[in-house]
Amino acid sequence: EESQLRGAALVRLGQLLIGVTDREEIHRLAIEWARAVCAATTGMRLLVVTRAEGRAIVVAAAGDLHGPLTVPASALPAPGRAVAPLTGVDALVATTGVGTWLGVALDGEVWMLIGGRPRLPAEAVVAVDALSNQVALALRNSDAHHDLATQANHDSLTGLANRAAFAVALDAAVADPDRRVALLFQIGRA
């Protein structure tokens, strides 16, 4: 039954991620569905960690974790790697009672750390790896969408807004009846 619940959570996450281009929304969905995978797995513990000013900060937890939880920033795995064991997390082990923690970087901004008591089932590790792959794909799509939008509205040589961007800005400005708009044109050669 746990396997079916984890599978259903992964399918639902995949459905929700289609078409999402906002990185924060992708991270929010990843955390929400990582919690669902955790809830579907007896004994699983989950931490979601970000990095700020060289420190690792726990931003979400699931699976019967309490108290202040700390993770050394040096223990966070490098982006682009599969789920891997963490080292240097003695304080986390002591605080949680979970002897083995695994980590995966969703990107260079958010990490998921998982542990289990008494142990973490292999199927849960596979589920978290699949979840991180879905999120990584959504983040790459988000980056591509952002890059295409930038290319569509900016001159590739100068980086300045192009005619399409000007038309959008002009339409927005004249659509507001309470706003006064003035245009300045330069005709001729500079």
Disulfide bonds with the S-S distance in Angstrom:
none
